[in-house]
Amino acid sequence: MRRLFPRLAVVAVASSALLSACAGSGSTAVGSGADTDAGTIGLPMPTTAQARWVQDGQNMQKQFQALGYKTDLQYAGDDAQKQNAQIDEMIQHHVRALIIGSVDGTALKAELDKAKAAGIPVIAYDRLIRGSGNIDYYATFDNFKVGVLQANSLVDALGLKTAAAPKTIELFAGSPDDNNATFFFNGAMSVLQPYITSGKLVVPSGQTDFKTVATPKWDGKTAAARMDTLLAGPDAAVTLDAVLAPNDGIARGVIGSLQAHGYGKGKKLPVVDGQDAELDSVKLVNTGVQYSTIYKDTRELAKVAVEMTDKILNGQTPDINDTKTYDNGVKVVPTFLLQPVLVTKANLQTVLIDGGYYKSSDLG
C-alpha cells in the first residue's frame, strides 16, 4: 500500500525502563523529548473480540506515547452503554482529545455534547458517528471500495463474466449499528446486483436486502447459525458456489457451517471472501479454504488518526481528502480515506509478508 503519511518520529530511549516510563510522561513539543506533560488522549475502542481492534488500539497507543502523550485506551466489549460510560469518564478526567471507534455510531450524541462543552476535539475512527455535529474529523478506509473489491473477487473466482451457467450465492452483511456495514454492502451490491438481475447469479434464499442479511455485532456465531438455517432450508437442494462475507470473523463462521454440512469433503467449498486480514483467516487464504480477504493496514490508519489529533492540538489543520461522502445526518464530516487492498493466495506473500504485517512463521 502506498504510504500516505510519513513515518512518525520515534522517540529514542536509553533503556527498556525508560521505554516503559514513556506511557506516563509527555511533551508539548512533538518529538522534542521535553519533560512538560502533553496531556492524555482518550482511545475508546469497541471490542477485543476482533483482532484488528486490538491492533488499532496498540498502534495508536504506541504512536501517541512516542510523541509524548499519555493514553487512556479502553475497550467496551461491544456494549454501547459501557462505551458511553467510558467516554464520560474520559471527559471527566480532562483528556485533550477523543479518538472513538464506536460500538453504536448512533448512541453517542449526549457524550459528544459533553465533549464539545469541555472543548475536547473528537475524531471518529473507522466507524462514522451519526446524529451529532460535534465530530471534528473522520479517519477511515474507502469503505464502499472495500465492498467493490470483495464482490469483484467473487466475480473473478467464479468466472462470472464468461460463465455459461448461473452460479449460486448467499449474502451476508455486517452489523446494522455500524455505519460502515452499509457502505461495504452497497459497494458489493453495486457489482453483484447486475449479475443477480440478469440471472447469472442466483440467491437461493431470495434474501438480498441489508436488513435481512445483516449480522448483529459482526458475530461469527450468529453468521454460522444463519448459514446453518439456510443450508437446512433453501440451500439444501443446491450446491452453493459463493458466499459474500463482509469480514473475516463472519467468513470463518460461515465456512465452519459449510464444512459441518459436507462442503470441503467431496463437495467443493464455495468461494468465500472476508475483510481485515486477521491471521486466522490469512492462514485459511493461504491454504485455499477462504478465497480472499481485504487488507486494511491499521498501522497506517493509526498514523492518520494520530497525526490528525496532534495537528489539532497544535493549532494546525489536519490533512483530509474527502469532504463530500460521509454525511452523518447532521453534517458532512471532513475525512481522510486510506485505500484497502484485496489479498488472495496469489499476492499474500507480497502484500502481507514482504510488507511486514505478518511473518512467514506466523502462517504455520
C-alpha positions as CSV (number, residue, x, y, z in Angstrom):
1,M,0.0,0.0,0.0
2,R,1.3,3.5,-0.8
3,R,2.4,5.3,2.3
4,L,0.1,8.3,2.5
5,F,1.8,9.8,5.6
6,P,5.5,10.0,6.6
7,R,6.5,7.7,9.4
8,L,6.1,9.4,12.7
9,A,9.2,10.2,14.6
10,V,10.2,7.6,17.1
11,V,11.4,8.8,20.5
12,A,14.8,7.3,21.2
13,V,15.1,5.6,24.6
14,A,18.2,4.7,26.6
15,S,16.9,1.6,28.2
16,S,13.8,-0.6,28.5
17,A,13.0,1.0,31.8
18,L,12.8,4.4,30.1
19,L,10.6,2.9,27.4
20,S,8.2,1.7,30.0
21,A,8.0,5.1,31.5
22,C,7.1,6.6,28.1
23,A,3.4,5.9,28.8
24,G,3.4,8.1,31.8
25,S,5.2,11.2,30.5
26,G,4.6,13.6,27.7
27,S,5.9,16.7,25.9
28,T,4.2,19.7,24.4
29,A,6.7,19.9,21.6
30,V,6.3,16.9,19.4
31,G,9.3,14.6,19.4
32,S,11.3,17.2,21.4
33,G,11.8,15.0,24.5
34,A,10.8,17.8,26.8
35,D,9.6,17.0,30.2
36,T,6.4,19.0,30.0
37,D,3.2,16.9,30.1
38,A,1.4,17.0,26.8
39,G,-1.8,15.5,28.3
40,T,-3.8,12.4,27.8
41,I,-5.6,11.2,24.6
42,G,-8.8,9.1,25.1
43,L,-9.0,6.0,23.0
44,P,-12.4,4.3,23.5
45,M,-12.4,1.3,21.2
46,P,-15.3,-1.2,20.6
47,T,-14.1,-4.7,21.3
48,T,-11.2,-7.1,21.7
49,A,-13.2,-9.9,20.0
50,Q,-11.8,-8.8,16.6
51,A,-8.0,-8.8,16.4
52,R,-7.9,-5.7,14.2
53,W,-9.3,-3.5,17.0
54,V,-6.6,-4.7,19.4
55,Q,-4.0,-3.8,16.8
56,D,-5.7,-0.4,16.2
57,G,-5.6,0.4,19.9
58,Q,-2.0,-0.7,20.4
59,N,-0.8,1.1,17.3
60,M,-2.3,4.4,18.4
61,Q,-1.1,4.0,21.9
62,K,2.5,3.4,20.9
63,Q,2.5,6.3,18.4
64,F,0.9,8.8,20.8
65,Q,3.3,7.8,23.5
66,A,6.3,8.2,21.1
67,L,5.1,11.8,20.6
68,G,4.9,12.5,24.3
69,Y,1.3,12.0,25.1
70,K,-0.3,9.7,27.7
71,T,-3.1,7.5,26.5
72,D,-6.3,6.1,28.1
73,L,-7.2,3.0,26.0
74,Q,-10.4,1.2,26.9
75,Y,-12.5,-1.5,25.2
76,A,-16.2,-1.7,25.6
77,G,-16.8,-5.4,24.8
78,D,-19.3,-4.4,22.1
79,D,-21.5,-2.8,24.8
80,A,-22.7,0.7,23.8
81,Q,-23.7,1.7,27.3
82,K,-20.4,0.7,28.7
83,Q,-18.6,2.7,26.0
84,N,-20.7,5.8,26.8
85,A,-19.7,5.4,30.4
86,Q,-16.0,5.1,29.4
87,I,-16.2,8.2,27.3
88,D,-18.0,10.1,30.2
89,E,-15.1,9.1,32.5
90,M,-12.5,10.3,30.0
91,I,-14.2,13.6,29.6
92,Q,-14.3,14.0,33.4
93,H,-10.6,13.2,33.5
94,H,-10.0,16.1,31.0
95,V,-8.5,14.1,28.1
96,R,-7.2,16.5,25.5
97,A,-8.9,14.7,22.6
98,L,-11.0,11.6,21.9
99,I,-10.5,9.1,19.1
100,I,-13.6,6.9,19.1
101,G,-14.0,3.5,17.5
102,S,-17.7,3.4,18.2
103,V,-19.8,0.4,19.3
104,D,-23.0,2.1,18.1
105,G,-22.4,5.1,16.0
106,T,-26.0,6.4,16.7
107,A,-25.8,6.3,20.5
108,L,-23.1,8.9,21.4
109,K,-24.9,12.3,21.0
110,A,-25.0,13.1,24.7
111,E,-21.4,12.2,25.2
112,L,-20.3,14.3,22.2
113,D,-22.3,17.3,23.5
114,K,-20.3,17.0,26.8
115,A,-17.0,16.8,24.8
116,K,-17.9,19.9,22.9
117,A,-18.8,21.8,26.1
118,A,-15.4,20.7,27.5
119,G,-13.5,21.8,24.4
120,I,-12.4,18.3,23.6
121,P,-11.9,17.6,19.9
122,V,-13.4,14.3,18.6
123,I,-12.2,12.1,15.7
124,A,-14.3,9.2,14.6
125,Y,-12.1,6.2,14.0
126,D,-13.0,3.9,11.1
127,R,-16.7,3.9,12.1
128,L,-18.7,7.1,11.4
129,I,-20.5,8.5,14.4
130,R,-24.0,9.6,13.3
131,G,-26.5,12.2,14.6
132,S,-24.1,14.7,16.0
133,G,-22.4,17.9,14.7
134,N,-19.7,17.5,17.3
135,I,-17.4,15.3,15.2
136,D,-14.3,17.2,14.0
137,Y,-12.8,14.6,11.6
138,Y,-13.1,11.1,10.4
139,A,-10.3,8.7,9.7
140,T,-11.2,5.5,7.8
141,F,-10.7,3.5,4.7
142,D,-12.7,3.8,1.4
143,N,-15.5,1.6,2.7
144,F,-17.5,1.5,-0.5
145,K,-14.4,0.3,-2.3
146,V,-14.0,-2.5,0.3
147,G,-17.3,-3.9,-0.8
148,V,-16.5,-3.5,-4.5
149,L,-13.2,-5.3,-4.0
150,Q,-14.9,-8.1,-2.1
151,A,-17.6,-8.6,-4.8
152,N,-15.1,-8.4,-7.6
153,S,-13.0,-11.2,-6.0
154,L,-16.1,-13.4,-6.1
155,V,-16.9,-12.4,-9.7
156,D,-13.4,-13.3,-10.8
157,A,-13.2,-16.5,-8.8
158,L,-16.5,-17.7,-10.3
159,G,-15.6,-16.6,-13.8
160,L,-19.0,-14.9,-13.9
161,K,-18.2,-12.7,-16.9
162,T,-17.9,-15.7,-19.2
163,A,-19.8,-18.4,-17.2
164,A,-22.3,-20.3,-19.3
165,A,-24.5,-21.5,-16.4
166,P,-25.8,-19.5,-13.5
167,K,-23.9,-19.6,-10.2
168,T,-25.4,-19.6,-6.7
169,I,-24.6,-17.3,-3.9
170,E,-25.8,-16.3,-0.4
171,L,-25.2,-12.8,1.0
172,F,-24.1,-11.7,4.5
173,A,-23.7,-8.2,5.7
174,G,-22.2,-6.6,8.8
175,S,-23.8,-5.1,12.0
176,P,-26.7,-2.7,11.4
177,D,-25.4,-0.4,14.1
178,D,-22.1,0.1,12.3
179,N,-22.3,2.7,9.6
180,N,-19.5,1.0,7.6
181,A,-21.6,-2.1,7.2
182,T,-23.9,-0.4,4.8
183,F,-21.0,1.0,2.8
184,F,-19.5,-2.4,2.5
185,F,-22.8,-4.0,1.4
186,N,-23.7,-1.3,-1.0
187,G,-20.3,-1.4,-2.6
188,A,-20.6,-5.2,-3.0
189,M,-24.1,-5.0,-4.4
190,S,-23.1,-2.4,-6.9
191,V,-21.1,-5.2,-8.5
192,L,-23.3,-8.2,-7.8
193,Q,-26.8,-6.8,-8.4
194,P,-26.4,-6.7,-12.2
195,Y,-25.5,-10.4,-12.2
196,I,-28.4,-11.2,-10.0
197,T,-30.8,-9.2,-12.1
198,S,-29.6,-10.9,-15.3
199,G,-29.9,-14.4,-13.7
200,K,-26.2,-15.2,-14.0
201,L,-26.1,-15.1,-10.2
202,V,-28.9,-16.8,-8.2
203,V,-29.6,-16.2,-4.4
204,P,-31.5,-19.4,-3.5
205,S,-32.9,-17.9,-0.3
206,G,-34.0,-14.8,-2.1
207,Q,-32.5,-12.8,0.8
208,T,-30.8,-9.8,-0.7
209,D,-31.8,-6.7,1.4
210,F,-29.4,-5.4,4.0
211,K,-31.8,-5.7,6.9
212,T,-32.4,-9.4,6.3
213,V,-28.7,-10.4,5.8
214,A,-27.2,-8.2,8.4
215,T,-25.2,-9.8,11.3
216,P,-25.6,-8.0,14.6
217,K,-22.3,-7.2,16.4
218,W,-20.4,-8.8,13.5
219,D,-20.8,-12.1,15.4
220,G,-19.4,-15.1,13.7
221,K,-21.5,-17.5,15.7
222,T,-24.6,-15.6,14.6
223,A,-23.5,-15.8,11.0
224,A,-22.8,-19.6,11.4
225,A,-26.3,-20.1,12.8
226,R,-27.9,-18.2,9.9
227,M,-25.8,-20.3,7.4
228,D,-27.0,-23.5,9.2
229,T,-30.6,-22.4,8.7
230,L,-30.0,-21.6,5.0
231,L,-28.3,-25.0,4.4
232,A,-31.1,-26.8,6.1
233,G,-33.7,-24.9,4.1
234,P,-33.4,-23.1,0.8
235,D,-29.9,-24.2,0.1
236,A,-30.5,-27.9,1.0
237,A,-31.2,-28.9,-2.6
238,V,-28.4,-26.7,-4.3
239,T,-24.7,-26.6,-4.3
240,L,-23.5,-23.1,-3.3
241,D,-20.8,-21.6,-5.4
242,A,-20.1,-18.4,-3.3
243,V,-20.9,-16.6,-0.1
244,L,-20.4,-12.8,0.4
245,A,-18.9,-12.4,3.8
246,P,-18.2,-8.8,5.0
247,N,-15.4,-9.6,7.4
248,D,-13.1,-12.4,8.4
249,G,-15.0,-13.4,11.6
250,I,-18.2,-13.9,9.7
251,A,-16.3,-15.7,6.9
252,R,-14.9,-18.2,9.4
253,G,-18.3,-18.7,10.9
254,V,-19.8,-19.3,7.5
255,I,-17.0,-21.7,6.5
256,G,-17.4,-23.7,9.7
257,S,-21.1,-24.1,9.0
258,L,-20.4,-25.1,5.4
259,Q,-17.8,-27.7,6.5
260,A,-20.3,-29.1,9.0
261,H,-22.7,-29.6,6.2
262,G,-20.3,-31.6,4.0
263,Y,-18.6,-28.9,2.0
264,G,-14.9,-29.4,1.6
265,K,-15.4,-33.2,2.0
266,G,-16.2,-34.3,-1.5
267,K,-18.2,-31.2,-2.2
268,K,-16.2,-28.2,-3.2
269,L,-16.3,-25.3,-0.7
270,P,-17.9,-22.1,-2.1
271,V,-15.8,-19.1,-2.8
272,V,-15.9,-17.0,0.4
273,D,-14.3,-13.6,0.8
274,G,-13.6,-11.6,4.0
275,Q,-12.1,-8.5,5.5
276,D,-9.4,-7.3,8.0
277,A,-6.7,-9.8,7.1
278,E,-6.9,-11.4,10.5
279,L,-4.3,-14.1,11.0
280,D,-6.7,-17.0,11.3
281,S,-8.3,-16.1,8.0
282,V,-4.9,-15.3,6.3
283,K,-4.0,-18.9,7.2
284,L,-7.2,-20.1,5.5
285,V,-6.5,-18.0,2.4
286,N,-3.0,-19.4,2.3
287,T,-4.4,-23.0,2.3
288,G,-7.2,-22.2,-0.2
289,V,-10.1,-22.6,2.3
290,Q,-11.1,-18.9,2.3
291,Y,-10.7,-17.3,-1.1
292,S,-9.8,-13.7,-0.2
293,T,-9.7,-11.0,2.5
294,I,-9.4,-7.2,2.5
295,Y,-6.2,-5.8,3.9
296,K,-6.6,-2.5,5.7
297,D,-3.3,-1.6,7.2
298,T,-4.3,-0.5,10.7
299,R,-0.7,0.9,11.3
300,E,-1.4,3.5,8.6
301,L,-4.9,4.3,9.9
302,A,-3.4,4.8,13.3
303,K,-0.9,7.2,11.9
304,V,-3.6,9.2,10.2
305,A,-5.6,9.5,13.4
306,V,-2.5,10.3,15.5
307,E,-1.3,13.0,13.0
308,M,-4.8,14.5,12.8
309,T,-5.0,14.7,16.6
310,D,-1.5,16.1,17.0
311,K,-2.2,18.8,14.4
312,I,-5.5,19.8,16.1
313,L,-3.8,20.1,19.5
314,N,-1.0,22.2,18.0
315,G,-3.3,24.6,16.2
316,Q,-2.9,23.2,12.7
317,T,-5.3,21.9,10.2
318,P,-5.2,18.2,9.6
319,D,-4.9,16.7,6.1
320,I,-8.1,15.4,4.6
321,N,-9.0,14.1,1.1
322,D,-12.8,13.7,1.2
323,T,-15.3,16.5,2.0
324,K,-18.4,15.0,0.4
325,T,-19.0,11.4,1.2
326,Y,-19.6,11.0,4.9
327,D,-22.8,12.8,5.9
328,N,-23.7,11.7,9.4
329,G,-27.2,13.2,9.3
330,V,-26.2,16.5,10.8
331,K,-23.0,17.4,8.9
332,V,-20.6,16.1,6.3
333,V,-17.6,15.1,8.3
334,P,-14.2,16.0,6.9
335,T,-12.5,12.7,6.2
336,F,-9.2,11.1,5.4
337,L,-9.6,7.9,3.4
338,L,-7.0,5.2,3.0
339,Q,-7.1,2.6,0.3
340,P,-8.0,-1.1,1.0
341,V,-6.1,-3.9,-0.7
342,L,-7.5,-7.2,-1.9
343,V,-5.5,-10.2,-0.7
344,T,-5.7,-13.7,-2.3
345,K,-3.3,-16.6,-2.1
346,A,-1.6,-15.1,-5.2
347,N,-0.4,-11.9,-3.6
348,L,-0.5,-12.8,0.1
349,Q,3.3,-13.1,0.3
350,T,3.9,-9.8,-1.4
351,V,1.3,-7.7,0.5
352,L,1.3,-9.2,4.0
353,I,4.7,-10.9,4.5
354,D,7.0,-8.7,2.4
355,G,5.1,-5.7,3.7
356,G,5.9,-6.6,7.2
357,Y,2.4,-7.1,8.5
358,Y,3.0,-10.8,9.3
359,K,6.0,-13.1,9.3
360,S,6.2,-16.3,7.2
361,S,6.4,-18.2,10.5
362,D,3.0,-16.8,11.5
363,L,1.3,-18.8,8.8
364,G,2.4,-22.1,10.5
